[in-house]
Amino acid sequence: FGRDYLNDGYGDPLLMTIPPLDQYIHSVTFSSFVTIPKNYFSILIPNDQYFHQTYLYNGFTLTPIWTTINYPNGSIAGYGYSTQFSGAVTISHSNVNGSIFVTVYGFVESGAYGYTAGMKLNPLNIDINLPEISFSSERYYV
């Protein structure tokens, strides 16, 4: 990913969608690109009753230094951590009932990639009254 909108020689701009908490999953397996030497993953864990400062990396319990993620009102939404990796990796919440969100990204000079490493695709249970929209060749109506 690019550091800014200027061409600094590293990567490309990257925009990644972060799903709602109910779309997070318990575990995900992903892999780095062999031709890209700098590969990273970021993990987000909600601040809930299942968070206990740890996660599983290929079955081993790790306790990283977490970064706090806050809501605009200052309360803690969750915790994040990023690190470099290589090869195939399985990341899991350390509690069988917990959920995580993982992104994978990497960059080289003048190139980059990034993707969401997994999420549920369940329908969202949102009760929204959407307006009816009609289109014609000259305008649209709401």
BAMARTOR-384611 format. One record per atom (N, C-alpha, C): atom name; residue number from 0; x, y, z. Coordinates in steps of 0.2 Angstrom, whole numbers. Example, Ala and Ser with C-alpha at 12.3 -4.5 7.8 and 13.67 -1.06 7.14 Angstrom:
# residues 2
@atomo:N, num:0, xx:66, yy:-28, zz:39
@atomo:CA, num:0, xx:62, yy:-22, zz:39
@atomo:C, num:0, xx:66, yy:-16, zz:39
@atomo:N, num:1, xx:64, yy:-11, zz:35
@atomo:CA, num:1, xx:68, yy:-5, zz:36
@atomo:C, num:1, xx:64, yy:0, zz:39
This chain:
# residues 142
@atomo:N, num:0, xx:4, yy:-6, zz:0
@atomo:CA, num:0, xx:0, yy:0, zz:0
@atomo:C, num:0, xx:4, yy:6, zz:0
@atomo:N, num:1, xx:2, yy:11, zz:-3
@atomo:CA, num:1, xx:6, yy:18, zz:-3
@atomo:C, num:1, xx:5, yy:21, zz:3
@atomo:N, num:2, xx:11, yy:25, zz:5
@atomo:CA, num:2, xx:11, yy:29, zz:11
@atomo:C, num:2, xx:7, yy:35, zz:10
@atomo:N, num:3, xx:6, yy:38, zz:5
@atomo:CA, num:3, xx:2, yy:43, zz:3
@atomo:C, num:3, xx:0, yy:44, zz:-4
@atomo:N, num:4, xx:-3, yy:49, zz:-6
@atomo:CA, num:4, xx:-5, yy:50, zz:-13
@atomo:C, num:4, xx:0, yy:51, zz:-18
@atomo:N, num:5, xx:6, yy:53, zz:-15
@atomo:CA, num:5, xx:12, yy:54, zz:-19
@atomo:C, num:5, xx:15, yy:48, zz:-21
@atomo:N, num:6, xx:19, yy:48, zz:-27
@atomo:CA, num:6, xx:22, yy:42, zz:-29
@atomo:C, num:6, xx:29, yy:41, zz:-26
@atomo:N, num:7, xx:29, yy:38, zz:-20
@atomo:CA, num:7, xx:35, yy:37, zz:-16
@atomo:C, num:7, xx:39, yy:31, zz:-18
@atomo:N, num:8, xx:37, yy:27, zz:-23
@atomo:CA, num:8, xx:40, yy:21, zz:-25
@atomo:C, num:8, xx:38, yy:15, zz:-22
@atomo:N, num:9, xx:34, yy:15, zz:-16
@atomo:CA, num:9, xx:32, yy:9, zz:-13
@atomo:C, num:9, xx:25, yy:8, zz:-14
@atomo:N, num:10, xx:23, yy:3, zz:-17
@atomo:CA, num:10, xx:16, yy:1, zz:-17
@atomo:C, num:10, xx:11, yy:5, zz:-21
@atomo:N, num:11, xx:5, yy:4, zz:-19
@atomo:CA, num:11, xx:-1, yy:7, zz:-22
@atomo:C, num:11, xx:-6, yy:9, zz:-17
@atomo:N, num:12, xx:-10, yy:14, zz:-18
@atomo:CA, num:12, xx:-15, yy:15, zz:-13
@atomo:C, num:12, xx:-20, yy:9, zz:-12
@atomo:N, num:13, xx:-22, yy:8, zz:-6
@atomo:CA, num:13, xx:-26, yy:2, zz:-5
@atomo:C, num:13, xx:-32, yy:4, zz:0
@atomo:N, num:14, xx:-38, yy:2, zz:-2
@atomo:CA, num:14, xx:-44, yy:3, zz:2
@atomo:C, num:14, xx:-47, yy:-4, zz:3
@atomo:N, num:15, xx:-48, yy:-6, zz:9
@atomo:CA, num:15, xx:-51, yy:-12, zz:11
@atomo:C, num:15, xx:-57, yy:-11, zz:15
@atomo:N, num:16, xx:-62, yy:-15, zz:14
@atomo:CA, num:16, xx:-68, yy:-15, zz:18
@atomo:C, num:16, xx:-68, yy:-19, zz:24
@atomo:N, num:17, xx:-70, yy:-16, zz:30
@atomo:CA, num:17, xx:-70, yy:-19, zz:36
@atomo:C, num:17, xx:-78, yy:-21, zz:38
@atomo:N, num:18, xx:-79, yy:-27, zz:38
@atomo:CA, num:18, xx:-86, yy:-29, zz:39
@atomo:C, num:18, xx:-88, yy:-28, zz:46
@atomo:N, num:19, xx:-95, yy:-28, zz:47
@atomo:CA, num:19, xx:-98, yy:-27, zz:54
@atomo:C, num:19, xx:-95, yy:-33, zz:58
@atomo:N, num:20, xx:-96, yy:-32, zz:65
@atomo:CA, num:20, xx:-93, yy:-37, zz:70
@atomo:C, num:20, xx:-96, yy:-44, zz:69
@atomo:N, num:21, xx:-103, yy:-44, zz:67
@atomo:CA, num:21, xx:-106, yy:-51, zz:67
@atomo:C, num:21, xx:-104, yy:-55, zz:60
@atomo:N, num:22, xx:-100, yy:-52, zz:56
@atomo:CA, num:22, xx:-97, yy:-55, zz:50
@atomo:C, num:22, xx:-90, yy:-58, zz:52
@atomo:N, num:23, xx:-87, yy:-56, zz:57
@atomo:CA, num:23, xx:-80, yy:-59, zz:59
@atomo:C, num:23, xx:-81, yy:-66, zz:60
@atomo:N, num:24, xx:-75, yy:-70, zz:59
@atomo:CA, num:24, xx:-75, yy:-77, zz:59
@atomo:C, num:24, xx:-70, yy:-79, zz:65
@atomo:N, num:25, xx:-70, yy:-86, zz:67
@atomo:CA, num:25, xx:-66, yy:-88, zz:72
@atomo:C, num:25, xx:-59, yy:-90, zz:70
@atomo:N, num:26, xx:-58, yy:-92, zz:64
@atomo:CA, num:26, xx:-52, yy:-94, zz:61
@atomo:C, num:26, xx:-51, yy:-93, zz:54
@atomo:N, num:27, xx:-45, yy:-92, zz:51
@atomo:CA, num:27, xx:-44, yy:-91, zz:44
@atomo:C, num:27, xx:-37, yy:-93, zz:42
@atomo:N, num:28, xx:-36, yy:-96, zz:36
@atomo:CA, num:28, xx:-30, yy:-98, zz:34
@atomo:C, num:28, xx:-28, yy:-94, zz:27
@atomo:N, num:29, xx:-22, yy:-92, zz:27
@atomo:CA, num:29, xx:-21, yy:-88, zz:21
@atomo:C, num:29, xx:-13, yy:-89, zz:20
@atomo:N, num:30, xx:-11, yy:-86, zz:14
@atomo:CA, num:30, xx:-4, yy:-87, zz:12
@atomo:C, num:30, xx:-1, yy:-80, zz:9
@atomo:N, num:31, xx:6, yy:-80, zz:10
@atomo:CA, num:31, xx:9, yy:-74, zz:7
@atomo:C, num:31, xx:11, yy:-76, zz:0
@atomo:N, num:32, xx:12, yy:-70, zz:-4
@atomo:CA, num:32, xx:15, yy:-71, zz:-11
@atomo:C, num:32, xx:22, yy:-72, zz:-11
@atomo:N, num:33, xx:24, yy:-77, zz:-14
@atomo:CA, num:33, xx:31, yy:-79, zz:-14
@atomo:C, num:33, xx:36, yy:-74, zz:-17
@atomo:N, num:34, xx:33, yy:-70, zz:-23
@atomo:CA, num:34, xx:37, yy:-66, zz:-26
@atomo:C, num:34, xx:37, yy:-59, zz:-23
@atomo:N, num:35, xx:33, yy:-58, zz:-17
@atomo:CA, num:35, xx:34, yy:-51, zz:-14
@atomo:C, num:35, xx:37, yy:-53, zz:-7
@atomo:N, num:36, xx:43, yy:-49, zz:-6
@atomo:CA, num:36, xx:46, yy:-51, zz:0
@atomo:C, num:36, xx:44, yy:-48, zz:7
@atomo:N, num:37, xx:39, yy:-43, zz:6
@atomo:CA, num:37, xx:37, yy:-40, zz:12
@atomo:C, num:37, xx:29, yy:-41, zz:13
@atomo:N, num:38, xx:27, yy:-46, zz:17
@atomo:CA, num:38, xx:20, yy:-48, zz:17
@atomo:C, num:38, xx:18, yy:-47, zz:25
@atomo:N, num:39, xx:12, yy:-44, zz:26
@atomo:CA, num:39, xx:10, yy:-43, zz:33
@atomo:C, num:39, xx:3, yy:-45, zz:33
@atomo:N, num:40, xx:1, yy:-47, zz:40
@atomo:CA, num:40, xx:-6, yy:-47, zz:41
@atomo:C, num:40, xx:-8, yy:-43, zz:47
@atomo:N, num:41, xx:-14, yy:-41, zz:47
@atomo:CA, num:41, xx:-17, yy:-37, zz:53
@atomo:C, num:41, xx:-23, yy:-41, zz:56
@atomo:N, num:42, xx:-23, yy:-41, zz:62
@atomo:CA, num:42, xx:-29, yy:-45, zz:66
@atomo:C, num:42, xx:-32, yy:-40, zz:70
@atomo:N, num:43, xx:-39, yy:-40, zz:70
@atomo:CA, num:43, xx:-43, yy:-36, zz:74
@atomo:C, num:43, xx:-47, yy:-40, zz:78
@atomo:N, num:44, xx:-48, yy:-39, zz:84
@atomo:CA, num:44, xx:-51, yy:-43, zz:89
@atomo:C, num:44, xx:-56, yy:-38, zz:93
@atomo:N, num:45, xx:-63, yy:-40, zz:93
@atomo:CA, num:45, xx:-67, yy:-36, zz:97
@atomo:C, num:45, xx:-66, yy:-36, zz:104
@atomo:N, num:46, xx:-68, yy:-30, zz:107
@atomo:CA, num:46, xx:-67, yy:-30, zz:115
@atomo:C, num:46, xx:-74, yy:-33, zz:117
@atomo:N, num:47, xx:-73, yy:-39, zz:119
@atomo:CA, num:47, xx:-79, yy:-43, zz:121
@atomo:C, num:47, xx:-77, yy:-48, zz:127
@atomo:N, num:48, xx:-81, yy:-52, zz:129
@atomo:CA, num:48, xx:-80, yy:-56, zz:135
@atomo:C, num:48, xx:-75, yy:-62, zz:133
@atomo:N, num:49, xx:-73, yy:-63, zz:126
@atomo:CA, num:49, xx:-69, yy:-68, zz:124
@atomo:C, num:49, xx:-62, yy:-66, zz:123
@atomo:N, num:50, xx:-61, yy:-59, zz:124
@atomo:CA, num:50, xx:-54, yy:-56, zz:123
@atomo:C, num:50, xx:-50, yy:-57, zz:129
@atomo:N, num:51, xx:-44, yy:-61, zz:128
@atomo:CA, num:51, xx:-39, yy:-62, zz:134
@atomo:C, num:51, xx:-32, yy:-61, zz:132
@atomo:N, num:52, xx:-31, yy:-56, zz:128
@atomo:CA, num:52, xx:-24, yy:-53, zz:126
@atomo:C, num:52, xx:-20, yy:-58, zz:122
@atomo:N, num:53, xx:-23, yy:-64, zz:119
@atomo:CA, num:53, xx:-20, yy:-69, zz:115
@atomo:C, num:53, xx:-23, yy:-70, zz:109
@atomo:N, num:54, xx:-20, yy:-74, zz:104
@atomo:CA, num:54, xx:-23, yy:-77, zz:98
@atomo:C, num:54, xx:-18, yy:-83, zz:96
@atomo:N, num:55, xx:-21, yy:-87, zz:92
@atomo:CA, num:55, xx:-17, yy:-93, zz:90
@atomo:C, num:55, xx:-14, yy:-92, zz:83
@atomo:N, num:56, xx:-8, yy:-93, zz:82
@atomo:CA, num:56, xx:-4, yy:-92, zz:76
@atomo:C, num:56, xx:-1, yy:-99, zz:75
@atomo:N, num:57, xx:-4, yy:-103, zz:69
@atomo:CA, num:57, xx:-3, yy:-110, zz:68
@atomo:C, num:57, xx:-3, yy:-114, zz:74
@atomo:N, num:58, xx:-8, yy:-113, zz:78
@atomo:CA, num:58, xx:-9, yy:-117, zz:84
@atomo:C, num:58, xx:-6, yy:-115, zz:90
@atomo:N, num:59, xx:-1, yy:-111, zz:90
@atomo:CA, num:59, xx:3, yy:-108, zz:95
@atomo:C, num:59, xx:0, yy:-102, zz:98
@atomo:N, num:60, xx:-1, yy:-102, zz:105
@atomo:CA, num:60, xx:-4, yy:-96, zz:108
@atomo:C, num:60, xx:2, yy:-90, zz:108
@atomo:N, num:61, xx:0, yy:-84, zz:106
@atomo:CA, num:61, xx:4, yy:-78, zz:106
@atomo:C, num:61, xx:1, yy:-73, zz:110
@atomo:N, num:62, xx:5, yy:-69, zz:113
@atomo:CA, num:62, xx:3, yy:-63, zz:117
@atomo:C, num:62, xx:6, yy:-57, zz:114
@atomo:N, num:63, xx:4, yy:-54, zz:109
@atomo:CA, num:63, xx:7, yy:-48, zz:106
@atomo:C, num:63, xx:6, yy:-41, zz:110
@atomo:N, num:64, xx:9, yy:-36, zz:108
@atomo:CA, num:64, xx:7, yy:-29, zz:111
@atomo:C, num:64, xx:2, yy:-27, zz:106
@atomo:N, num:65, xx:-4, yy:-26, zz:109
@atomo:CA, num:65, xx:-10, yy:-24, zz:105
@atomo:C, num:65, xx:-11, yy:-17, zz:105
@atomo:N, num:66, xx:-13, yy:-14, zz:100
@atomo:CA, num:66, xx:-15, yy:-7, zz:99
@atomo:C, num:66, xx:-23, yy:-6, zz:100
@atomo:N, num:67, xx:-24, yy:-2, zz:104
@atomo:CA, num:67, xx:-32, yy:-1, zz:106
@atomo:C, num:67, xx:-35, yy:3, zz:100
@atomo:N, num:68, xx:-41, yy:0, zz:99
@atomo:CA, num:68, xx:-45, yy:4, zz:94
@atomo:C, num:68, xx:-51, yy:6, zz:97
@atomo:N, num:69, xx:-52, yy:13, zz:97
@atomo:CA, num:69, xx:-57, yy:16, zz:100
@atomo:C, num:69, xx:-63, yy:19, zz:96
@atomo:N, num:70, xx:-69, yy:19, zz:99
@atomo:CA, num:70, xx:-75, yy:22, zz:96
@atomo:C, num:70, xx:-74, yy:29, zz:96
@atomo:N, num:71, xx:-78, yy:33, zz:93
@atomo:CA, num:71, xx:-77, yy:41, zz:93
@atomo:C, num:71, xx:-78, yy:43, zz:100
@atomo:N, num:72, xx:-82, yy:40, zz:104
@atomo:CA, num:72, xx:-83, yy:42, zz:111
@atomo:C, num:72, xx:-78, yy:41, zz:116
@atomo:N, num:73, xx:-73, yy:37, zz:113
@atomo:CA, num:73, xx:-67, yy:35, zz:118
@atomo:C, num:73, xx:-67, yy:28, zz:121
@atomo:N, num:74, xx:-73, yy:25, zz:121
@atomo:CA, num:74, xx:-73, yy:18, zz:123
@atomo:C, num:74, xx:-70, yy:13, zz:118
@atomo:N, num:75, xx:-67, yy:8, zz:121
@atomo:CA, num:75, xx:-63, yy:3, zz:117
@atomo:C, num:75, xx:-68, yy:-1, zz:113
@atomo:N, num:76, xx:-66, yy:-1, zz:106
@atomo:CA, num:76, xx:-70, yy:-6, zz:102
@atomo:C, num:76, xx:-67, yy:-12, zz:101
@atomo:N, num:77, xx:-60, yy:-12, zz:101
@atomo:CA, num:77, xx:-57, yy:-19, zz:100
@atomo:C, num:77, xx:-49, yy:-17, zz:100
@atomo:N, num:78, xx:-46, yy:-22, zz:98
@atomo:CA, num:78, xx:-38, yy:-22, zz:98
@atomo:C, num:78, xx:-35, yy:-24, zz:91
@atomo:N, num:79, xx:-30, yy:-21, zz:89
@atomo:CA, num:79, xx:-27, yy:-23, zz:83
@atomo:C, num:79, xx:-19, yy:-25, zz:84
@atomo:N, num:80, xx:-17, yy:-29, zz:79
@atomo:CA, num:80, xx:-10, yy:-30, zz:79
@atomo:C, num:80, xx:-8, yy:-32, zz:72
@atomo:N, num:81, xx:-2, yy:-30, zz:70
@atomo:CA, num:81, xx:1, yy:-31, zz:63
@atomo:C, num:81, xx:8, yy:-34, zz:64
@atomo:N, num:82, xx:9, yy:-38, zz:59
@atomo:CA, num:82, xx:16, yy:-41, zz:59
@atomo:C, num:82, xx:18, yy:-44, zz:52
@atomo:N, num:83, xx:24, yy:-45, zz:51
@atomo:CA, num:83, xx:26, yy:-48, zz:45
@atomo:C, num:83, xx:26, yy:-55, zz:45
@atomo:N, num:84, xx:25, yy:-59, zz:39
@atomo:CA, num:84, xx:24, yy:-66, zz:39
@atomo:C, num:84, xx:27, yy:-69, zz:33
@atomo:N, num:85, xx:27, yy:-75, zz:32
@atomo:CA, num:85, xx:29, yy:-78, zz:26
@atomo:C, num:85, xx:26, yy:-85, zz:26
@atomo:N, num:86, xx:24, yy:-87, zz:20
@atomo:CA, num:86, xx:21, yy:-94, zz:19
@atomo:C, num:86, xx:14, yy:-94, zz:21
@atomo:N, num:87, xx:11, yy:-101, zz:22
@atomo:CA, num:87, xx:4, yy:-102, zz:24
@atomo:C, num:87, xx:3, yy:-101, zz:32
@atomo:N, num:88, xx:-2, yy:-98, zz:34
@atomo:CA, num:88, xx:-3, yy:-96, zz:41
@atomo:C, num:88, xx:-10, yy:-97, zz:43
@atomo:N, num:89, xx:-12, yy:-100, zz:49
@atomo:CA, num:89, xx:-18, yy:-100, zz:51
@atomo:C, num:89, xx:-19, yy:-96, zz:58
@atomo:N, num:90, xx:-23, yy:-91, zz:58
@atomo:CA, num:90, xx:-24, yy:-87, zz:63
@atomo:C, num:90, xx:-31, yy:-89, zz:66
@atomo:N, num:91, xx:-32, yy:-89, zz:73
@atomo:CA, num:91, xx:-38, yy:-91, zz:76
@atomo:C, num:91, xx:-38, yy:-87, zz:83
@atomo:N, num:92, xx:-45, yy:-86, zz:85
@atomo:CA, num:92, xx:-46, yy:-83, zz:91
@atomo:C, num:92, xx:-44, yy:-88, zz:96
@atomo:N, num:93, xx:-41, yy:-86, zz:102
@atomo:CA, num:93, xx:-39, yy:-91, zz:107
@atomo:C, num:93, xx:-45, yy:-93, zz:111
@atomo:N, num:94, xx:-51, yy:-91, zz:110
@atomo:CA, num:94, xx:-57, yy:-93, zz:113
@atomo:C, num:94, xx:-61, yy:-96, zz:108
@atomo:N, num:95, xx:-64, yy:-102, zz:109
@atomo:CA, num:95, xx:-68, yy:-106, zz:104
@atomo:C, num:95, xx:-74, yy:-102, zz:102
@atomo:N, num:96, xx:-77, yy:-97, zz:106
@atomo:CA, num:96, xx:-82, yy:-93, zz:105
@atomo:C, num:96, xx:-81, yy:-86, zz:102
@atomo:N, num:97, xx:-74, yy:-84, zz:102
@atomo:CA, num:97, xx:-72, yy:-78, zz:99
@atomo:C, num:97, xx:-72, yy:-77, zz:92
@atomo:N, num:98, xx:-71, yy:-71, zz:89
@atomo:CA, num:98, xx:-71, yy:-70, zz:82
@atomo:C, num:98, xx:-65, yy:-65, zz:81
@atomo:N, num:99, xx:-63, yy:-65, zz:75
@atomo:CA, num:99, xx:-57, yy:-61, zz:73
@atomo:C, num:99, xx:-59, yy:-58, zz:66
@atomo:N, num:100, xx:-55, yy:-53, zz:64
@atomo:CA, num:100, xx:-55, yy:-50, zz:57
@atomo:C, num:100, xx:-48, yy:-50, zz:55
@atomo:N, num:101, xx:-46, yy:-52, zz:49
@atomo:CA, num:101, xx:-39, yy:-52, zz:47
@atomo:C, num:101, xx:-38, yy:-50, zz:40
@atomo:N, num:102, xx:-33, yy:-45, zz:39
@atomo:CA, num:102, xx:-32, yy:-43, zz:32
@atomo:C, num:102, xx:-25, yy:-45, zz:31
@atomo:N, num:103, xx:-23, yy:-46, zz:24
@atomo:CA, num:103, xx:-17, yy:-48, zz:22
@atomo:C, num:103, xx:-14, yy:-43, zz:17
@atomo:N, num:104, xx:-8, yy:-40, zz:17
@atomo:CA, num:104, xx:-6, yy:-36, zz:12
@atomo:C, num:104, xx:2, yy:-36, zz:12
@atomo:N, num:105, xx:4, yy:-34, zz:6
@atomo:CA, num:105, xx:11, yy:-34, zz:5
@atomo:C, num:105, xx:13, yy:-29, zz:0
@atomo:N, num:106, xx:19, yy:-27, zz:-1
@atomo:CA, num:106, xx:21, yy:-22, zz:-6
@atomo:C, num:106, xx:29, yy:-23, zz:-7
@atomo:N, num:107, xx:30, yy:-21, zz:-14
@atomo:CA, num:107, xx:37, yy:-20, zz:-16
@atomo:C, num:107, xx:37, yy:-13, zz:-20
@atomo:N, num:108, xx:43, yy:-12, zz:-22
@atomo:CA, num:108, xx:44, yy:-5, zz:-26
@atomo:C, num:108, xx:39, yy:-5, zz:-32
@atomo:N, num:109, xx:34, yy:0, zz:-32
@atomo:CA, num:109, xx:30, yy:1, zz:-37
@atomo:C, num:109, xx:24, yy:-5, zz:-38
@atomo:N, num:110, xx:23, yy:-8, zz:-32
@atomo:CA, num:110, xx:17, yy:-13, zz:-33
@atomo:C, num:110, xx:15, yy:-15, zz:-26
@atomo:N, num:111, xx:9, yy:-18, zz:-25
@atomo:CA, num:111, xx:6, yy:-20, zz:-19
@atomo:C, num:111, xx:0, yy:-24, zz:-20
@atomo:N, num:112, xx:-2, yy:-27, zz:-15
@atomo:CA, num:112, xx:-8, yy:-31, zz:-15
@atomo:C, num:112, xx:-11, yy:-31, zz:-8
@atomo:N, num:113, xx:-17, yy:-32, zz:-7
@atomo:CA, num:113, xx:-21, yy:-33, zz:-1
@atomo:C, num:113, xx:-27, yy:-36, zz:-1
@atomo:N, num:114, xx:-29, yy:-40, zz:4
@atomo:CA, num:114, xx:-36, yy:-43, zz:4
@atomo:C, num:114, xx:-38, yy:-44, zz:11
@atomo:N, num:115, xx:-45, yy:-45, zz:11
@atomo:CA, num:115, xx:-48, yy:-47, zz:17
@atomo:C, num:115, xx:-47, yy:-55, zz:18
@atomo:N, num:116, xx:-44, yy:-57, zz:23
@atomo:CA, num:116, xx:-43, yy:-64, zz:23
@atomo:C, num:116, xx:-49, yy:-69, zz:25
@atomo:N, num:117, xx:-54, yy:-66, zz:26
@atomo:CA, num:117, xx:-60, yy:-70, zz:28
@atomo:C, num:117, xx:-65, yy:-67, zz:32
@atomo:N, num:118, xx:-71, yy:-68, zz:30
@atomo:CA, num:118, xx:-77, yy:-65, zz:34
@atomo:C, num:118, xx:-83, yy:-69, zz:32
@atomo:N, num:119, xx:-88, yy:-69, zz:37
@atomo:CA, num:119, xx:-94, yy:-72, zz:35
@atomo:C, num:119, xx:-98, yy:-68, zz:30
@atomo:N, num:120, xx:-102, yy:-72, zz:26
@atomo:CA, num:120, xx:-106, yy:-68, zz:21
@atomo:C, num:120, xx:-114, yy:-69, zz:23
@atomo:N, num:121, xx:-115, yy:-69, zz:29
@atomo:CA, num:121, xx:-122, yy:-70, zz:32
@atomo:C, num:121, xx:-126, yy:-63, zz:30
@atomo:N, num:122, xx:-132, yy:-64, zz:28
@atomo:CA, num:122, xx:-136, yy:-58, zz:27
@atomo:C, num:122, xx:-136, yy:-53, zz:34
@atomo:N, num:123, xx:-136, yy:-47, zz:33
@atomo:CA, num:123, xx:-136, yy:-42, zz:38
@atomo:C, num:123, xx:-143, yy:-41, zz:41
@atomo:N, num:124, xx:-144, yy:-42, zz:47
@atomo:CA, num:124, xx:-151, yy:-41, zz:50
@atomo:C, num:124, xx:-152, yy:-34, zz:52
@atomo:N, num:125, xx:-153, yy:-30, zz:46
@atomo:CA, num:125, xx:-154, yy:-23, zz:47
@atomo:C, num:125, xx:-161, yy:-21, zz:45
@atomo:N, num:126, xx:-165, yy:-18, zz:49
@atomo:CA, num:126, xx:-172, yy:-16, zz:47
@atomo:C, num:126, xx:-171, yy:-8, zz:45
@atomo:N, num:127, xx:-171, yy:-8, zz:39
@atomo:CA, num:127, xx:-170, yy:-1, zz:36
@atomo:C, num:127, xx:-176, yy:0, zz:31
@atomo:N, num:128, xx:-179, yy:5, zz:31
@atomo:CA, num:128, xx:-184, yy:7, zz:26
@atomo:C, num:128, xx:-181, yy:11, zz:21
@atomo:N, num:129, xx:-179, yy:7, zz:15
@atomo:CA, num:129, xx:-176, yy:10, zz:10
@atomo:C, num:129, xx:-182, yy:13, zz:5
@atomo:N, num:130, xx:-180, yy:19, zz:2
@atomo:CA, num:130, xx:-185, yy:22, zz:-2
@atomo:C, num:130, xx:-185, yy:18, zz:-9
@atomo:N, num:131, xx:-191, yy:19, zz:-13
@atomo:CA, num:131, xx:-191, yy:16, zz:-19
@atomo:C, num:131, xx:-187, yy:21, zz:-24
@atomo:N, num:132, xx:-183, yy:18, zz:-28
@atomo:CA, num:132, xx:-180, yy:22, zz:-33
@atomo:C, num:132, xx:-182, yy:20, zz:-40
@atomo:N, num:133, xx:-183, yy:25, zz:-45
@atomo:CA, num:133, xx:-185, yy:24, zz:-51
@atomo:C, num:133, xx:-180, yy:28, zz:-56
@atomo:N, num:134, xx:-178, yy:25, zz:-61
@atomo:CA, num:134, xx:-174, yy:28, zz:-66
@atomo:C, num:134, xx:-177, yy:29, zz:-73
@atomo:N, num:135, xx:-176, yy:34, zz:-76
@atomo:CA, num:135, xx:-178, yy:35, zz:-83
@atomo:C, num:135, xx:-171, yy:37, zz:-87
@atomo:N, num:136, xx:-172, yy:39, zz:-93
@atomo:CA, num:136, xx:-166, yy:41, zz:-97
@atomo:C, num:136, xx:-164, yy:48, zz:-95
@atomo:N, num:137, xx:-168, yy:52, zz:-92
@atomo:CA, num:137, xx:-165, yy:59, zz:-90
@atomo:C, num:137, xx:-164, yy:60, zz:-83
@atomo:N, num:138, xx:-168, yy:56, zz:-79
@atomo:CA, num:138, xx:-167, yy:57, zz:-71
@atomo:C, num:138, xx:-169, yy:51, zz:-67
@atomo:N, num:139, xx:-168, yy:52, zz:-61
@atomo:CA, num:139, xx:-171, yy:46, zz:-57
@atomo:C, num:139, xx:-175, yy:50, zz:-51
@atomo:N, num:140, xx:-180, yy:45, zz:-49
@atomo:CA, num:140, xx:-184, yy:48, zz:-44
@atomo:C, num:140, xx:-184, yy:44, zz:-38
@atomo:N, num:141, xx:-184, yy:47, zz:-32
@atomo:CA, num:141, xx:-184, yy:43, zz:-25
@atomo:C, num:141, xx:-191, yy:45, zz:-22
